[in-house]
Amino acid sequence: MSLLSNSAKSAAIVVGGGPAGLTAAIALAQGGVSTVLAGKRPERTDNRTTALLAGSVTALETLGVWPLCAPHAASLKIMRIVDDTGRLWRAPEVKFDCSEIDLDAFGQNIENRHLVAALEAQARTLPNLRLIEDDVVAVVPQSYAVTVTLKGGESLTAPLVVGADGKNSICRTAADIGIDTRDYKQVALTVCLKHSRPHRDSSTEFHTPSGPFTLVPLTGNRSSLVWVLDPHRSGEFAELDDADLAAEIERAAHSILGKIELEPGRGLFPLSAATARTFAANRIALVGEAAHVIPPIGAQGLNLGLRDAATIGELAAQALRDGDDIGGATVLTAYDKMRRTDVGSRTFAIDVLNRTLLTDFLPVQGLRGIGLYMLDRIGPLRRAAMREGIAPGASQPRLMRGEAL
């Protein structure tokens, strides 16, 4: 069964209904590409949050999604890095203020459940976007199209498939794309919490010997926490009741937010990194964690996925306008080239930062301290780092610049 009876050539299938997949589907549909999004929502409640950087917020505004998100988001105006390693070589505290680079905010922090709900609401308003909540059981690329089979028996065919189906992607396997992986001996504890003192739109990242302990503002006197721990300690914390865990968090936060009270729901996620050897092949383009997985450090993971989605939407929409094959080699090669530098540079930077926290090698600790000292003391360097972190010069799709597809 073809996706569109009149023009299968102008159609795409997005596999996976997370934030990256939804964004890709909306971008494709608004770019004029008739699109189907197939995949079931995860049964497990996601208690995580995402710090959407300024470019991602601009993209969501351009797609008409942000007005549905804004009431649930908190501005991120100041970012602090505090060396809490207790080691001989300790770095100075570094503060990044958005006003230094003429921004109202670095971005907005939002709970993933609110972001997904807003994306789904916008997706349902688009006449050329069909949502199918069913598991995808097979993806088979052929010379001129890809066939996607659903658990319920329906079969869809289109010249382009966007794989947004996570780290265990069947789309990546179908495209015969290999992946390089690396496991860290770390676990991320995630939880949302209330506190007695205001956060003043500031995030604080304590660098500890086991990894970052990062508090990011939410609406009201609330924040989200990502605490990177060694597996043994994370197991101990998982056994604590809410009151005892809140006390541990308050102690680790040096009481900067006052009294802590946990909200329902905790997450424990083993950390790993992975990068696909190519981001597109055989009429399948990978976005989000199907293409790359990085530790939750520096607010890069989903922002990279949204740039993936914006890029494939832009390229496919332009190919359609030009009368070209939207899933052909020209589009897929361009997509891989446009995304590789952005993903590679951020994966490398996060890996280096994480390793410098874990190492006991004094010269490496010293180099990390010197680097943070330079960021603290040299204004032009600090501002350049902020601009690159928020809006990468090497890869800025049109949606991130506020331009419609």
Buried (B, 14 or more C-beta within 10 A) or exposed (E): EBBBEEEBBBBBBBBBBBBBBBBBBBBBBBBBBBBBBBBBEEEEEBBBBBBBBBBBBBBBBBBBBBEBBBEBBBBBBBBBBBBBBEBEBBBBEBBBBBEEBEBEBBBBBBBBBBBBBBBBEBBEEBEBBBBBEEEBEEBBBEEEBBBBBBEEEEEBBBBBBBBBBBBEBBBBBBBEBEBEEEEBEBBBBBBBBBBEEEBEBBBBBBBBEBBBBBBBBBBEBBBBBBBBBBBEBBEEBEEBEBEEBBEBBBEBBEEBBEEBBBBEEBBBBEBBBBBBEBBBBBBBBBBBBBBBBBBBBBBBBBBBBBBBBBBBBBBBBBBBEEEBBBBBEBBBBBBBEBBBEBBEBBBEBBBEBBEBBBEEEEEBBBBBBEBBEBBBEEEEEBBBBBBBBBBBEEBBBBBBEEEEB
